[in-house]
């Protein structure tokens, strides 16, 4: 039972990490993102809704 609880907790942690990952979010939004204009180096544009 203890092994099952540990495995379940690890799976939940991995699922939460992947779903909240900016890289995964960027891949999901990539088809709707269009970048235009001038950006300074270091500008965070990781969450693209309207740019």
BAKOLMI-598051 format. One record per residue: residue in three letters; z, y, x of N, C-alpha, C, O in turn. Coordinates in pm, 1 decimal, padded with zeros to 6 digits, m for minus. Last residue first. Layout:
# BAKOLMI-598051
+-----+----------+----------+----------+----------+----------+----------+----------+----------+----------+----------+----------+----------+
:   r :      nzz :      nyy :      nxx :     cazz :     cayy :     caxx :      czz :      cyy :      cxx :      ozz :      oyy :      oxx :
+-----+----------+----------+----------+----------+----------+----------+----------+----------+----------+----------+----------+----------+
: ALA :        Z :        Y :        X :        Z :        Y :        X :        Z :        Y :        X :        Z :        Y :        X :
...
+-----+----------+----------+----------+----------+----------+----------+----------+----------+----------+----------+----------+----------+
//
This chain:
# BAKOLMI-598051
+-----+----------+----------+----------+----------+----------+----------+----------+----------+----------+----------+----------+----------+
:   r :      nzz :      nyy :      nxx :     cazz :     cayy :     caxx :      czz :      cyy :      cxx :      ozz :      oyy :      oxx :
+-----+----------+----------+----------+----------+----------+----------+----------+----------+----------+----------+----------+----------+
: UNK : m02886.3 :  03973.0 :  00046.0 : m02896.6 :  04043.1 :  00174.3 : m03019.3 :  04130.2 :  00174.9 : m03046.4 :  04197.9 :  00274.1 :
: UNK : m02679.1 :  03801.9 : m00150.9 : m02779.5 :  03908.5 : m00159.3 : m02778.4 :  03982.8 : m00027.6 : m02680.0 :  04048.5 :  00006.3 :
: UNK : m02576.2 :  03562.8 : m00027.3 : m02601.7 :  03572.2 : m00170.9 : m02707.1 :  03679.6 : m00193.8 : m02813.1 :  03651.6 : m00250.0 :
: UNK : m02474.6 :  03375.8 :  00228.4 : m02592.1 :  03452.4 :  00188.1 : m02603.8 :  03451.7 :  00036.6 : m02638.2 :  03348.9 : m00021.8 :
: UNK : m02250.9 :  03365.0 :  00467.2 : m02258.6 :  03342.3 :  00322.7 : m02365.5 :  03435.1 :  00267.7 : m02348.0 :  03556.8 :  00261.8 :
: UNK : m02310.5 :  03444.3 :  00727.3 : m02300.3 :  03301.6 :  00696.8 : m02300.8 :  03273.4 :  00547.4 : m02347.0 :  03167.4 :  00505.2 :
: UNK : m02347.3 :  03668.6 :  00872.3 : m02428.6 :  03655.5 :  00751.1 : m02424.5 :  03510.6 :  00703.0 : m02521.1 :  03460.1 :  00645.7 :
: UNK : m02183.7 :  03874.0 :  01074.9 : m02163.3 :  03747.8 :  01004.2 : m02243.3 :  03748.5 :  00874.7 : m02210.6 :  03820.1 :  00780.0 :
: UNK : m02314.5 :  04006.7 :  01369.4 : m02296.6 :  04026.4 :  01226.0 : m02285.8 :  03891.6 :  01156.8 : m02369.9 :  03804.1 :  01177.9 :
: UNK : m02380.9 :  03964.4 :  01631.4 : m02244.2 :  03935.7 :  01592.4 : m02216.9 :  03957.9 :  01445.4 : m02106.0 :  03930.6 :  01399.5 :
: UNK : m02610.2 :  04226.1 :  01662.2 : m02561.8 :  04100.4 :  01717.4 : m02415.5 :  04081.4 :  01679.4 : m02335.2 :  04173.5 :  01693.9 :
: UNK : m02717.9 :  04374.5 :  01356.1 : m02658.3 :  04385.1 :  01487.9 : m02613.0 :  04246.8 :  01532.7 : m02581.2 :  04161.1 :  01450.3 :
: UNK : m03028.3 :  04356.4 :  01187.1 : m02889.7 :  04312.5 :  01197.6 : m02842.4 :  04328.1 :  01340.6 : m02915.9 :  04299.2 :  01435.0 :
: UNK : m03258.6 :  04490.7 :  00962.7 : m03212.2 :  04486.4 :  01100.4 : m03064.7 :  04450.4 :  01102.3 : m02985.3 :  04507.5 :  01027.5 :
: UNK : m03462.0 :  04310.0 :  00719.8 : m03389.3 :  04424.8 :  00771.1 : m03347.5 :  04404.1 :  00915.1 : m03394.4 :  04312.0 :  00982.0 :
: UNK : m03397.1 :  04001.3 :  00553.7 : m03487.9 :  04109.2 :  00591.6 : m03403.9 :  04225.7 :  00640.3 : m03286.7 :  04237.5 :  00604.6 :
: UNK : m03386.2 :  03667.6 :  00452.7 : m03327.3 :  03772.6 :  00534.6 : m03433.8 :  03875.5 :  00568.0 : m03545.9 :  03841.3 :  00605.8 :
: UNK : m03329.3 :  03486.1 :  00174.9 : m03436.1 :  03555.6 :  00245.5 : m03372.7 :  03670.5 :  00321.9 : m03312.6 :  03760.0 :  00262.5 :
: UNK : m03225.6 :  03189.4 :  00026.9 : m03191.6 :  03299.1 :  00117.0 : m03315.4 :  03355.7 :  00183.8 : m03395.7 :  03282.5 :  00241.6 :
: UNK : m03281.4 :  02965.2 : m00117.4 : m03278.9 :  03090.7 : m00191.7 : m03249.2 :  03211.0 : m00102.6 : m03247.7 :  03324.0 : m00151.3 :
: UNK : m03266.7 :  02755.4 :  00060.6 : m03392.1 :  02773.3 : m00011.9 : m03397.1 :  02907.0 : m00086.4 : m03505.8 :  02956.9 : m00115.5 :
: UNK : m03001.8 :  02764.4 :  00152.8 : m03112.4 :  02800.3 :  00241.7 : m03241.5 :  02827.7 :  00165.9 : m03318.0 :  02915.9 :  00205.0 :
: UNK : m02783.0 :  02677.9 :  00018.3 : m02838.1 :  02806.4 : m00022.5 : m02964.9 :  02843.3 :  00054.0 : m03028.7 :  02943.7 :  00022.6 :
: UNK : m02725.1 :  02437.8 :  00146.3 : m02748.1 :  02436.8 :  00002.5 : m02816.3 :  02564.9 : m00043.4 : m02898.9 :  02561.4 : m00134.6 :
: UNK : m02680.6 :  02522.7 :  00406.7 : m02791.6 :  02431.3 :  00379.6 : m02825.3 :  02429.9 :  00231.4 : m02942.6 :  02421.7 :  00194.8 :
: UNK : m02450.0 :  02676.0 :  00368.3 : m02572.2 :  02741.4 :  00414.2 : m02693.4 :  02653.3 :  00386.2 : m02798.2 :  02703.8 :  00346.1 :
: UNK : m02267.4 :  02480.0 :  00302.4 : m02298.7 :  02582.7 :  00203.4 : m02429.9 :  02652.3 :  00239.6 : m02510.8 :  02683.5 :  00152.2 :
: UNK : m02256.8 :  02343.6 :  00543.0 : m02306.6 :  02273.9 :  00424.7 : m02347.4 :  02374.5 :  00317.8 : m02449.1 :  02357.0 :  00250.7 :
: UNK : m02148.4 :  02547.4 :  00701.8 : m02277.4 :  02489.3 :  00736.7 : m02338.2 :  02417.3 :  00617.1 : m02458.3 :  02428.7 :  00592.3 :
: UNK : m01897.2 :  02598.0 :  00591.1 : m02002.4 :  02699.8 :  00580.0 : m02141.7 :  02644.4 :  00611.3 : m02241.0 :  02689.3 :  00554.1 :
: UNK : m01730.3 :  02346.3 :  00408.6 : m01792.5 :  02382.9 :  00534.9 : m01901.7 :  02488.0 :  00515.6 : m01990.3 :  02469.4 :  00432.1 :
: UNK : m01623.0 :  02240.3 :  00184.6 : m01590.7 :  02378.7 :  00215.4 : m01656.5 :  02430.3 :  00341.2 : m01639.7 :  02547.1 :  00376.6 :
: UNK : m01708.3 :  01977.8 :  00186.7 : m01749.2 :  02062.5 :  00074.7 : m01721.4 :  02209.8 :  00101.6 : m01789.8 :  02296.0 :  00046.5 :
: UNK : m01587.2 :  01883.3 :  00424.9 : m01732.7 :  01887.4 :  00411.8 : m01775.5 :  01981.5 :  00300.3 : m01870.4 :  02058.0 :  00317.9 :
: UNK : m01312.2 :  01903.9 :  00365.6 : m01369.1 :  01972.1 :  00481.7 : m01519.5 :  01988.0 :  00467.3 : m01573.4 :  02095.2 :  00494.9 :
: UNK : m01282.7 :  01738.1 :  00144.8 : m01250.5 :  01880.3 :  00132.5 : m01312.4 :  01960.3 :  00246.8 : m01359.7 :  02072.1 :  00226.3 :
: UNK : m01352.3 :  01490.8 :  00258.0 : m01430.7 :  01544.9 :  00146.7 : m01406.9 :  01694.9 :  00131.1 : m01501.0 :  01770.4 :  00106.8 :
: UNK : m01147.0 :  01461.0 :  00447.2 : m01286.5 :  01469.5 :  00491.0 : m01373.0 :  01532.0 :  00382.1 : m01457.5 :  01616.8 :  00410.8 :
: UNK : m00926.2 :  01444.6 :  00274.8 : m00933.7 :  01550.7 :  00375.1 : m01077.2 :  01570.2 :  00423.1 : m01123.3 :  01683.4 :  00437.8 :
: UNK : m00984.4 :  01212.7 :  00131.7 : m00972.4 :  01340.3 :  00060.6 : m00984.7 :  01458.1 :  00157.5 : m01046.7 :  01559.3 :  00125.1 :
: UNK : m00972.0 :  01024.4 :  00339.5 : m01097.0 :  01044.8 :  00266.6 : m01096.2 :  01178.6 :  00192.6 : m01196.9 :  01249.4 :  00191.3 :
: UNK : m00700.9 :  01042.7 :  00407.2 : m00803.2 :  01076.3 :  00506.5 : m00936.8 :  01104.7 :  00438.4 : m01006.8 :  01198.8 :  00475.7 :
: UNK : m00582.6 :  00952.6 :  00169.4 : m00554.8 :  01087.8 :  00217.3 : m00660.6 :  01132.7 :  00318.4 : m00704.7 :  01247.6 :  00315.4 :
: UNK : m00679.2 :  00688.7 :  00164.2 : m00712.6 :  00780.5 :  00055.6 : m00691.3 :  00925.9 :  00098.5 : m00773.1 :  01012.5 :  00067.3 :
: UNK : m00557.8 :  00584.4 :  00393.4 : m00703.7 :  00588.9 :  00384.0 : m00748.2 :  00687.4 :  00276.7 : m00844.6 :  00761.5 :  00296.5 :
: UNK : m00288.2 :  00607.3 :  00318.5 : m00338.1 :  00676.7 :  00437.1 : m00489.6 :  00691.2 :  00431.7 : m00543.5 :  00797.7 :  00461.8 :
: UNK : m00280.6 :  00437.2 :  00096.2 : m00245.1 :  00579.3 :  00081.9 : m00298.9 :  00661.4 :  00198.4 : m00349.3 :  00772.1 :  00179.1 :
: UNK : m00347.1 :  00192.4 :  00217.5 : m00432.0 :  00247.8 :  00112.4 : m00406.3 :  00397.3 :  00096.0 : m00500.7 :  00475.3 :  00083.3 :
: UNK : m00127.4 :  00156.5 :  00384.8 : m00260.3 :  00170.9 :  00443.3 : m00356.7 :  00233.0 :  00343.2 : m00439.0 :  00317.0 :  00379.9 :
: UNK :  00074.7 :  00121.0 :  00196.6 :  00080.9 :  00236.3 :  00285.5 : m00056.0 :  00262.7 :  00349.1 : m00095.8 :  00378.1 :  00365.2 :
: UNK :  00000.0 : m00120.1 :  00082.9 :  00000.0 :  00000.0 :  00000.0 :  00000.0 :  00125.8 :  00086.9 : m00066.3 :  00224.5 :  00054.9 :
+-----+----------+----------+----------+----------+----------+----------+----------+----------+----------+----------+----------+----------+
//
